[in-house]
Each structure stands twice: as C-alpha cells, then as structure tokens.
C-alpha cells in the first residue's frame, strides 16, 4: 500500500503546565514541575498530528520507540510546545525528530518512531489477548 507521506512533514502541539501534568501528579518525581511523561505525550501527539491525516481511511500510527532527553524544568503556569518533523520513512516505520520548548528555552529533544497500522486488524490482534 502506498502512503502519501513526505520527509519534512511537521506539526506542533502545546499545553499549559498545570498541577495535572507535573512530575508530582504523574508519580515520576517529587517536584511540581512539568513531567517528563507529559512532555513525551505532547511529542507523540505532535508526531501523530504530522502524518495521520495523510493516511488512507482505516490506517493510523502507533508509537513504538522513544529516545528523549528532558533538559530543563518548566514551572506551573508556563506554556510548553512540542514540534515533530518526519525525518525518515522505512516502509511502515516512521522516524520523527521531536523537540519541546517552554516560553524561555528548549526543554527537550530526541527521536520518536511510529508504525503505520490497519486499525481494525490491530484492535483484533489486541483483543485476541483476552
């Protein structure tokens, strides 16, 4: 199956840091600053947004690998944005360059891989584990 994807496709997602997305709330740390799992989720969301609308009906992507650095803390009340750029296509495996920024500086970077799936087949396989 042919996919309508091109290197360089990109998207951005953002969110406000609140008590609900801190390391303390996630249980990933004991400090009320933006949580690494929240940053990763934002990066994955930007990656998803970069390509999913270009896939045929019934197809989507799932995250399969992450190599991420969280380099700076962001306090409650600041906005964080994540960018994702499609950097590699290997069949159904997609590689993204991802970055995150708060209002002052870059706070994270890395690579994220996603895999193109047929949603119905994927869910059938997952449900077969029951």
ZADO-1210 file (C-alpha; in nm, 4 decimals, padded with zeros to 6 digits):
<atoms>
<atom x="00.0000" y="00.0000" z="00.0000" code="UNK" pos="1"/>
<atom x="00.1250" y="00.3470" z="-00.0909" code="UNK" pos="2"/>
<atom x="00.1225" y="00.6196" z="00.1741" code="UNK" pos="3"/>
<atom x="00.1083" y="00.9898" z="00.0970" code="UNK" pos="4"/>
<atom x="00.3911" y="01.0888" z="00.3341" code="UNK" pos="5"/>
<atom x="00.6984" y="01.3031" z="00.2723" code="UNK" pos="6"/>
<atom x="01.0129" y="01.3751" z="00.4702" code="UNK" pos="7"/>
<atom x="00.9771" y="01.7144" z="00.6372" code="UNK" pos="8"/>
<atom x="00.6082" y="01.6888" z="00.7253" code="UNK" pos="9"/>
<atom x="00.5625" y="01.8516" z="01.0647" code="UNK" pos="10"/>
<atom x="00.3190" y="01.9533" z="01.3335" code="UNK" pos="11"/>
<atom x="00.3149" y="02.1234" z="01.6712" code="UNK" pos="12"/>
<atom x="00.1131" y="02.0721" z="01.9894" code="UNK" pos="13"/>
<atom x="00.1082" y="02.2837" z="02.3044" code="UNK" pos="14"/>
<atom x="-00.0331" y="02.2828" z="02.6538" code="UNK" pos="15"/>
<atom x="-00.0251" y="02.4851" z="02.9723" code="UNK" pos="16"/>
<atom x="00.1672" y="02.3411" z="03.2642" code="UNK" pos="17"/>
<atom x="-00.0793" y="02.2830" z="03.5477" code="UNK" pos="18"/>
<atom x="-00.0939" y="02.0729" z="03.8612" code="UNK" pos="19"/>
<atom x="-00.2365" y="01.7924" z="03.6436" code="UNK" pos="20"/>
<atom x="00.0778" y="01.7446" z="03.4312" code="UNK" pos="21"/>
<atom x="00.3543" y="01.7779" z="03.6898" code="UNK" pos="22"/>
<atom x="00.6048" y="01.5115" z="03.7896" code="UNK" pos="23"/>
<atom x="00.4402" y="01.5082" z="04.1320" code="UNK" pos="24"/>
<atom x="00.0969" y="01.4294" z="03.9828" code="UNK" pos="25"/>
<atom x="00.2337" y="01.1669" z="03.7389" code="UNK" pos="26"/>
<atom x="00.4346" y="00.9990" z="04.0129" code="UNK" pos="27"/>
<atom x="00.7502" y="01.0344" z="03.8038" code="UNK" pos="28"/>
<atom x="00.9176" y="01.2681" z="04.0520" code="UNK" pos="29"/>
<atom x="00.8629" y="01.4620" z="04.3691" code="UNK" pos="30"/>
<atom x="00.8594" y="01.8139" z="04.2241" code="UNK" pos="31"/>
<atom x="00.5682" y="02.0211" z="04.0933" code="UNK" pos="32"/>
<atom x="00.7239" y="02.0988" z="03.7521" code="UNK" pos="33"/>
<atom x="00.6315" y="01.9742" z="03.4026" code="UNK" pos="34"/>
<atom x="00.6572" y="01.5957" z="03.3962" code="UNK" pos="35"/>
<atom x="00.8735" y="01.4043" z="03.1516" code="UNK" pos="36"/>
<atom x="00.5803" y="01.1692" z="03.0698" code="UNK" pos="37"/>
<atom x="00.3695" y="01.4760" z="02.9850" code="UNK" pos="38"/>
<atom x="00.6425" y="01.6083" z="02.7545" code="UNK" pos="39"/>
<atom x="00.6703" y="01.2688" z="02.5848" code="UNK" pos="40"/>
<atom x="00.2935" y="01.2586" z="02.5350" code="UNK" pos="41"/>
<atom x="00.2998" y="01.6041" z="02.3771" code="UNK" pos="42"/>
<atom x="00.5846" y="01.4971" z="02.1446" code="UNK" pos="43"/>
<atom x="00.3947" y="01.1834" z="02.0457" code="UNK" pos="44"/>
<atom x="00.0827" y="01.3903" z="01.9818" code="UNK" pos="45"/>
<atom x="00.2738" y="01.6262" z="01.7529" code="UNK" pos="46"/>
<atom x="00.4169" y="01.3268" z="01.5642" code="UNK" pos="47"/>
<atom x="00.0706" y="01.1766" z="01.5248" code="UNK" pos="48"/>
<atom x="-00.0674" y="01.5094" z="01.4010" code="UNK" pos="49"/>
<atom x="00.2110" y="01.5422" z="01.1422" code="UNK" pos="50"/>
<atom x="00.1080" y="01.2320" z="00.9473" code="UNK" pos="51"/>
<atom x="-00.2208" y="01.0706" z="01.0480" code="UNK" pos="52"/>
<atom x="-00.4475" y="01.2958" z="00.8404" code="UNK" pos="53"/>
<atom x="-00.2446" y="01.1979" z="00.5313" code="UNK" pos="54"/>
<atom x="-00.3010" y="00.8235" z="00.5725" code="UNK" pos="55"/>
<atom x="-00.5778" y="00.6272" z="00.3993" code="UNK" pos="56"/>
<atom x="-00.9032" y="00.5712" z="00.5849" code="UNK" pos="57"/>
<atom x="-00.8718" y="00.2939" z="00.8443" code="UNK" pos="58"/>
<atom x="-00.4972" y="00.3463" z="00.8867" code="UNK" pos="59"/>
<atom x="-00.3262" y="00.5192" z="01.1775" code="UNK" pos="60"/>
<atom x="00.0078" y="00.5110" z="01.3578" code="UNK" pos="61"/>
<atom x="00.1179" y="00.3790" z="01.6945" code="UNK" pos="62"/>
<atom x="00.4261" y="00.4781" z="01.8901" code="UNK" pos="63"/>
<atom x="00.6968" y="00.2108" z="01.9049" code="UNK" pos="64"/>
<atom x="01.0176" y="00.3753" z="02.0278" code="UNK" pos="65"/>
<atom x="01.1428" y="00.6879" z="02.2035" code="UNK" pos="66"/>
<atom x="01.4865" y="00.8302" z="02.2726" code="UNK" pos="67"/>
<atom x="01.4206" y="01.1521" z="02.4597" code="UNK" pos="68"/>
<atom x="01.6164" y="01.3975" z="02.6751" code="UNK" pos="69"/>
<atom x="01.4329" y="01.6242" z="02.9191" code="UNK" pos="70"/>
<atom x="01.6859" y="01.9038" z="02.9660" code="UNK" pos="71"/>
<atom x="01.5169" y="02.1783" z="03.1688" code="UNK" pos="72"/>
<atom x="01.2372" y="02.2209" z="03.4218" code="UNK" pos="73"/>
<atom x="00.9216" y="02.4194" z="03.3466" code="UNK" pos="74"/>
<atom x="00.7082" y="02.5594" z="03.6309" code="UNK" pos="75"/>
<atom x="00.3309" y="02.5597" z="03.6610" code="UNK" pos="76"/>
<atom x="00.1751" y="02.8421" z="03.4598" code="UNK" pos="77"/>
<atom x="00.4099" y="02.8338" z="03.1601" code="UNK" pos="78"/>
<atom x="00.3123" y="02.7047" z="02.8162" code="UNK" pos="79"/>
<atom x="00.5022" y="02.4131" z="02.6598" code="UNK" pos="80"/>
<atom x="00.5008" y="02.3321" z="02.2891" code="UNK" pos="81"/>
<atom x="00.6335" y="02.0252" z="02.1118" code="UNK" pos="82"/>
<atom x="00.7328" y="02.0023" z="01.7487" code="UNK" pos="83"/>
<atom x="00.7692" y="01.6884" z="01.5390" code="UNK" pos="84"/>
<atom x="00.9231" y="01.6577" z="01.1934" code="UNK" pos="85"/>
<atom x="00.9132" y="01.3409" z="00.9855" code="UNK" pos="86"/>
<atom x="01.2806" y="01.2572" z="00.9335" code="UNK" pos="87"/>
<atom x="01.2690" y="00.9013" z="00.7989" code="UNK" pos="88"/>
<atom x="01.0368" y="00.6589" z="00.6232" code="UNK" pos="89"/>
<atom x="01.1248" y="00.2886" z="00.6111" code="UNK" pos="90"/>
<atom x="00.8188" y="00.1055" z="00.4804" code="UNK" pos="91"/>
<atom x="00.5621" y="00.1435" z="00.7578" code="UNK" pos="92"/>
<atom x="00.8185" y="00.2644" z="01.0158" code="UNK" pos="93"/>
<atom x="00.8354" y="00.6418" z="01.0579" code="UNK" pos="94"/>
<atom x="01.1061" y="00.8325" z="01.2458" code="UNK" pos="95"/>
<atom x="01.0490" y="01.1817" z="01.3810" code="UNK" pos="96"/>
<atom x="01.2805" y="01.4464" z="01.5212" code="UNK" pos="97"/>
<atom x="01.0997" y="01.5892" z="01.8227" code="UNK" pos="98"/>
<atom x="01.1687" y="01.8955" z="02.0345" code="UNK" pos="99"/>
<atom x="00.9936" y="02.0690" z="02.3242" code="UNK" pos="100"/>
<atom x="01.0135" y="02.4307" z="02.4356" code="UNK" pos="101"/>
<atom x="00.8736" y="02.6379" z="02.7168" code="UNK" pos="102"/>
<atom x="00.8387" y="03.0148" z="02.6978" code="UNK" pos="103"/>
<atom x="01.2088" y="03.0652" z="02.7784" code="UNK" pos="104"/>
<atom x="01.4113" y="02.7796" z="02.6252" code="UNK" pos="105"/>
<atom x="01.4276" y="02.4391" z="02.4654" code="UNK" pos="106"/>
<atom x="01.3441" y="02.1797" z="02.7317" code="UNK" pos="107"/>
<atom x="01.3580" y="01.8506" z="02.5425" code="UNK" pos="108"/>
<atom x="01.4664" y="01.6739" z="02.2262" code="UNK" pos="109"/>
<atom x="01.5046" y="01.3343" z="02.0709" code="UNK" pos="110"/>
<atom x="01.3677" y="01.0856" z="01.8226" code="UNK" pos="111"/>
<atom x="01.0375" y="00.9049" z="01.8128" code="UNK" pos="112"/>
<atom x="00.9351" y="00.6116" z="01.5965" code="UNK" pos="113"/>
<atom x="00.5811" y="00.5296" z="01.4930" code="UNK" pos="114"/>
<atom x="00.4477" y="00.2403" z="01.2878" code="UNK" pos="115"/>
<atom x="00.1607" y="00.2569" z="01.0365" code="UNK" pos="116"/>
<atom x="-00.1155" y="00.0091" z="01.1182" code="UNK" pos="117"/>
<atom x="-00.4523" y="-00.1064" z="00.9911" code="UNK" pos="118"/>
<atom x="-00.6699" y="-00.0083" z="01.2876" code="UNK" pos="119"/>
<atom x="-00.9218" y="-00.2950" z="01.2615" code="UNK" pos="120"/>
<atom x="-00.6518" y="-00.5638" z="01.2349" code="UNK" pos="121"/>
<atom x="-00.4524" y="-00.4045" z="01.5159" code="UNK" pos="122"/>
<atom x="-00.7515" y="-00.3981" z="01.7516" code="UNK" pos="123"/>
<atom x="-00.8483" y="-00.7553" z="01.6603" code="UNK" pos="124"/>
<atom x="-00.4985" y="-00.8733" z="01.7487" code="UNK" pos="125"/>
<atom x="-00.5016" y="-00.6783" z="02.0757" code="UNK" pos="126"/>
<atom x="-00.8484" y="-00.8120" z="02.1667" code="UNK" pos="127"/>
<atom x="-00.7343" y="-01.1685" z="02.0974" code="UNK" pos="128"/>
<atom x="-00.5228" y="-01.1452" z="02.4159" code="UNK" pos="129"/>
<atom x="-00.8383" y="-01.1530" z="02.6302" code="UNK" pos="130"/>
</atoms>
